[in-house]
Amino acid sequence: MLIFGLSPDEGAVHTYKRNNVHKFYLMTNDIEKFIHEMERHGVVFDSAVEAEGGLLTNIFLPGAGRLGVYQPRRARPRELTVR
């Protein structure tokens, strides 16, 4: 797995045995707080579950499936500065 710090975001590349398998996740530092705030706006979620290296839930998108929201349990990459 490759993880890239993209100030203030983060991107990761995971290996997979098949081509054309893509997953996109939003990240948060506090998944329970995120779920609570989004539920106040009527957003529907799966329950948060333990996943590889963190917690994972899914937002149900009308007509578009699900969007993952992930809270990592590891330290984030340090921010890179350009000189």
C-alpha positions in Angstrom: 0.0 0.0 0.0 1.3 3.5 -0.8 0.0 6.5 1.1 0.6 10.1 0.0 0.2 13.2 2.1 -1.6 15.8 0.0 -1.9 18.9 2.1 -4.4 18.8 3.8 -5.7 15.6 2.2 -4.3 12.1 1.8 -4.3 9.6 -1.0 -3.5 5.9 -0.9 -2.9 3.2 -3.6 -3.6 -0.4 -2.6 -2.7 -3.4 -4.7 -5.5 -5.6 -6.0 -5.5 -8.8 -8.0 -7.9 -7.5 -10.7 -7.8 -4.5 -12.9 -10.5 -1.7 -12.9 -11.4 -2.1 -9.2 -11.7 1.3 -7.7 -12.7 2.5 -4.3 -13.0 6.0 -3.0 -13.2 6.9 0.7 -13.6 10.1 2.6 -11.5 10.3 5.7 -12.3 11.7 9.2 -10.5 12.0 12.5 -13.8 11.1 14.4 -16.2 8.8 12.6 -18.8 8.8 15.3 -19.0 12.7 15.4 -19.1 12.7 11.5 -22.0 10.2 11.5 -23.9 12.2 14.2 -23.5 15.5 12.2 -24.5 13.9 8.9 -27.5 12.2 10.4 -28.7 15.6 11.6 -28.9 16.4 7.9 -30.8 13.2 7.0 -27.8 11.3 5.6 -28.2 7.5 5.9 -25.2 5.4 7.0 -24.2 1.8 7.7 -23.0 1.2 11.3 -19.3 1.9 11.7 -17.3 -1.4 11.7 -13.7 -2.3 12.3 -11.8 -2.4 9.1 -8.1 -2.9 8.1 -6.4 -0.3 10.2 -9.4 1.8 11.3 -13.2 2.2 11.4 -15.4 2.2 8.3 -18.9 3.3 7.4 -20.8 3.9 4.2 -23.0 6.8 3.2 -26.0 5.7 1.0 -26.0 8.0 -2.0 -29.4 8.3 -3.8 -29.2 6.4 -7.1 -25.4 6.0 -6.8 -24.6 3.2 -4.3 -22.4 3.9 -1.3 -19.5 6.1 -0.5 -17.0 4.9 2.2 -16.0 7.1 5.2 -12.9 5.9 7.0 -11.2 6.8 10.3 -7.6 5.5 10.3 -6.0 4.3 13.5 -2.5 5.1 12.2 -0.6 8.3 12.2 -1.1 10.5 9.1 1.8 11.2 6.8 3.6 14.4 7.7 2.7 17.4 5.5 5.3 18.2 2.9 6.5 21.7 2.3 7.6 23.2 -1.0 10.7 25.4 -0.8 
